[in-house]
């Protein structure tokens, strides 16, 4: 009686034999980006949609209102038309009564741009594992960010306080400044959108400052050196550059259009 012994046939495993291509083939980091960086990019993308929705809303509401027709010299605040930004944002700290259209907000923008430069230098120092340079440039970024938020707080206080002349309202009273219910400068929605959008952006800047302070403390304690990389500085740098970029659009919509 003959017996048939089973034979084992090797089946080629194409998935194992296939050489890795470096992207999206399992086990590799997509585009050589870590999980943390990818999640930061996803967050920034969703945040970009949020800011885009707010600014689109501003544009649509702005389009509903009449624009002022006439010479800028004869302009007067009225709820009948959208205000001219140069007439609203024309003050400068310490120079009361001096007409400097958009000078202060231009200074704020330059401060935020400088903070982006120092953030780049901090990330570059992290790539070189230069602890002292990382600390130095993080401190400069924190300083510029704090100055920007302080400037925004002054601008809010001046916007709320109003001009010396005020505006004669429909009921015959004279109102100074702006709040969520009344606005000296024009339609109430102008003030509402100003508080909401610039406040939302300012919250992002303040959050970034808190993250930068954490990074500075962690760098000082040698946390990133123990990890063997300064990736956290780079991730927070991405967030900081995003906040700076968003300000360009906020600046364009509120102060230039």
Secondary structure, DSSP 4 states (H G I P E B T S, - for coil): ---------PPP-HHHHSPP-SSSSSSS-GGG--HHHHHHHHHHHHHHHHHHHHHHHHHHHHHHSEEP-S-GGG----TTEEPPHHHHS---TT-TT---TTHHHHHHHHHHHHHHHHHHHHHHHHHTT-HHHHHHHHHHHHHHHHHHHHHHHHHHHHHHH--SS-EE-TTS-EE-SB-SS-BSSS-HHHHHHHHHHHHHHHHHHHHHHHHHHHHHHHHHTTHHHHHT--HHHHHHHHHHHHHHHHHHHHHIIIII-
